[in-house]
Amino acid sequence: MPTSSSEHHSATRLFGEPGDLGLPAQALKYLNLVDCLAISITAAGLGAIAWLVAEPPVREIVLVIIALGLATGLTFEIRMLNRIVVRKTSYTVTRDEVYIARGLLFRKYVSIPAPQVLNVEIAEGPLLRKFGLVKIRFTCITDVEALGPITPAAAESIRSTVLSAHARALHDT
């Protein structure tokens, strides 16, 4: 799978179109695991508080509500939302721009001129590493935009493309 698209230029793209590339399949597994951990830890914390604070007739009701919330959260987040996030996140990186499109109901389209990117940071934590993924952040004067999780090869290709565009712009001035 290609990691950047230098043939596709921003002049031919209508704002709001999807990018040329999407997140890898491992991204869904990573997002599912992160959400399982977050939802389970939250439910365990709420359950512990309910166990310690609530009296027996109310305690059981609160624990059942927490269990239902856990089941609903895991089902909704993993079966639906994460799939949508992975399917509806796309990007294109060229010598001219970094273009990221994401979202289904609330769509966000970001177009950053590549020469205006000051830094490209690649981050990899233990869970990302387990899935062979990284996250990449683009730093500009006014904002920081993140993309990922993506493969390390894609991140390195993106980094190289964007930083070479930045260097070329500095050299041309």
Helices and strands as residue ranges (DSSP letters): G 10-12, E 21-22, H 26-53, H 56-76, I 77-81, H 82-87, E 90-93, E 97-102, E 108-113, G 114-116, E 119-123, H 126-130, E 134-139, E 144-150, H 152-172
